[in-house]
């Protein structure tokens, strides 16, 4: 309104003037009044408004938040490019849908489109990087803003993999920070049992041949700092995972899908110790971006271009606000029909599917029995020449 109004100001200053611009929208009424303004003052105001508007645009464009980035994906997993935010609590549902599994609630998110029914990825690799909101990754499939970054796990997806492919040997590897810095969760394949996960094991691994210390440009990072060693240990774990898969390629070629969930907190420790403007933090960010790009390409190639690799970057996780309560009728025997509180069985979200399968199968079998019984009852044995071929006419008539 100010830019538009300044162009309507008169070019004379002899008599006092009043210019009122009223815009009504619902309950909003804006009145702007100019009195005895010179042309020079109007030009200064116009230039000031223009400069302020440009600064606001630049500031809003420079603001960035947490992100969900897809590094690699096969052609039959369709990620659409767009600025659609995804909630942090819905990330496990996105991973489950990319692997062809069902979820309890429909995911109303246009970033992932339905793919072919009989094609699924061989692996899904999710890397969560804490301590930074975005990484400058050179080659990506799509990137989306992440809102409501609450802590999440892929335990539900891991249980689905083990329940559906229990006869095979699926690789389910989950690494997360703890008091021991890194530890292994879930059921991993026997190949990954010797993977160093604690800080003490990683220190020994970094001093051995083939460690990342000989190939990475450390620059300002130190080998004697605990925070620097934590970051380098996470880089070493990424390198060891791809090295183990290259030696055991049969794991990437079996029928069962594999799941990798890796949470890295080395950047968060460096940010807390040195600050975001420190050279250690900048060097670690550049190293991690190049390592993740190579890690995604290696995993995608090892699984025959049929792996999905995602990277979630989050500055800090928001602790969800939960209200803990306990009912006076709470009982551990929820699924026990003999419970004194007459509690029902624990509901399963697949109940509707199983009920429909059993119902229509019973109806089809009942109709088949009725039709077969009717035809057998009204069958004329006289037309059956195979059974009664050797009998005489009298027996057939009887």
LINUR-V876448 format. One record per backbone hydrogen bond with DSSP energy under -0.5 kcal/mol. CO is the residue of the C=O (numbers start at 1). NH is the residue of the N-H. Records with the same first field share a line. If there is no record, write none. Layout:
CO: NH / NH
This chain:
1: 5
2: 6
3: 7
5: 8
6: 9
18: 20
19: 34
20: 22
21: 23 / 32
23: 25 / 30
25: 27 / 28
28: 25
29: 31
30: 23
32: 21
34: 19
38: 42
39: 43
40: 44
41: 45
42: 46
43: 47
44: 48
45: 49
46: 50
47: 51
48: 52
49: 53
50: 54
51: 55
52: 56
53: 57
54: 58
55: 59
56: 60
57: 61
58: 62
59: 63
66: 146
67: 313
68: 144
69: 71 / 311
70: 141 / 142
72: 309
74: 77
76: 78
77: 79
78: 80 / 113
83: 85
86: 147
87: 90
88: 91
90: 94
91: 95
92: 96
93: 97
94: 98
95: 99
96: 101
97: 100
98: 121
106: 108
107: 109
109: 112
111: 80 / 113
113: 78
116: 119
122: 258
123: 308
124: 126 / 260
125: 127 / 310
126: 128 / 262
127: 129 / 312
128: 130 / 264
129: 314
130: 268
135: 137
136: 138
138: 140
142: 70
144: 68
145: 86 / 147
147: 88
148: 88 / 150
149: 318
154: 158
155: 159
156: 160
157: 161
158: 162
159: 163
160: 164
161: 165
165: 168 / 170
170: 172
171: 173 / 259
172: 174
173: 261
174: 185
175: 263
176: 183
178: 181
180: 182 / 199
183: 176
185: 174
186: 188
187: 172
189: 192
190: 193
191: 194
192: 195
198: 202
199: 203
200: 204
201: 205
202: 206
203: 207
205: 208
208: 211
211: 214
212: 215 / 216
216: 218
218: 221
225: 229
226: 230
227: 231
228: 232
229: 233
230: 234
231: 235
232: 236
233: 237
234: 238
235: 239
236: 240
237: 241
238: 242
239: 243
240: 244
241: 245
242: 246
243: 247
244: 248
248: 251
249: 252
250: 253
258: 124
259: 173
260: 126
261: 175
262: 128 / 264
264: 130
265: 269
266: 270
267: 271
268: 272
269: 273
270: 274 / 275
271: 275
275: 278
278: 282
279: 283
280: 284
281: 285
282: 286
283: 287
284: 288
285: 289
286: 290
287: 291
288: 292
289: 293
290: 294
291: 295
292: 296
293: 297
294: 298
295: 299
296: 300
297: 301
298: 302
299: 303
300: 305 / 306
301: 304
303: 306
306: 122 / 123
307: 309
308: 125 / 310
309: 71 / 72
310: 127
311: 69 / 313
312: 129 / 314
313: 67
314: 131 / 132
315: 131
317: 319
318: 151
320: 322
322: 324
327: 330
332: 334
333: 336
335: 337
336: 339
339: 342
348: 351
350: 354
351: 355
352: 356
353: 357
354: 358
355: 359
356: 360
357: 361
358: 362
359: 363
360: 364
361: 365
362: 366
363: 367
364: 368
365: 369
366: 370
367: 371
368: 372
369: 373
370: 374
371: 375
372: 376
373: 377
374: 378
376: 379
379: 381
380: 383
381: 384
383: 385
384: 388
386: 389
388: 391
392: 396
393: 397
394: 398
